[in-house]
Amino acid sequence: MPDPLIAQLKVLVVETLRLEDVTPAEIPDDEPLIGGGLSLDSIDALELVVRLEKEFGIKIASSEESRTALASIKTLAAFIRERADPSRLPS
């Protein structure tokens, strides 16, 4: 059974960054988000951080924390699970 948070994060990445040539299903769970196959840059990372903070009520305090959290969809899901109010997570 697919992880609902990972599925939601993939949709969020595609919507937030307006990726026209990528579907959520095409984003690998373990591939680097920044500098990986999606070719995301620091501006994309900033947009994504702002959306994640609003969506999940979390705070990504530094660029180092951002790099760690955005290493991949899987690491992002783990980061959010550690910090978000469980009521804001998909069930």
Secondary structure in CASP SS format (residue, H / E / C, confidence):
PFRMAT SS
TARGET T0000
AUTHOR 0000-0000-0000
METHOD secondary structure of the structure
MODEL  1
M C 1.00
P C 1.00
D C 1.00
P H 1.00
L H 1.00
I H 1.00
A H 1.00
Q H 1.00
L H 1.00
K H 1.00
V H 1.00
L H 1.00
V H 1.00
V H 1.00
E H 1.00
T H 1.00
L C 1.00
R C 1.00
L C 1.00
E C 1.00
D C 1.00
V C 1.00
T C 1.00
P H 1.00
A H 1.00
E H 1.00
I C 1.00
P C 1.00
D C 1.00
D C 1.00
E C 1.00
P C 1.00
L C 1.00
I E 1.00
G C 1.00
G C 1.00
G C 1.00
L C 1.00
S C 1.00
L E 1.00
D C 1.00
S H 1.00
I H 1.00
D H 1.00
A H 1.00
L H 1.00
E H 1.00
L H 1.00
V H 1.00
V H 1.00
R H 1.00
L H 1.00
E H 1.00
K H 1.00
E H 1.00
F H 1.00
G C 1.00
I C 1.00
K C 1.00
I C 1.00
A C 1.00
S C 1.00
S H 1.00
E H 1.00
E H 1.00
S H 1.00
R H 1.00
T H 1.00
A H 1.00
L C 1.00
A C 1.00
S C 1.00
I H 1.00
K H 1.00
T H 1.00
L H 1.00
A H 1.00
A H 1.00
F H 1.00
I H 1.00
R H 1.00
E H 1.00
R H 1.00
A C 1.00
D C 1.00
P H 1.00
S H 1.00
R H 1.00
L C 1.00
P C 1.00
S C 1.00
END
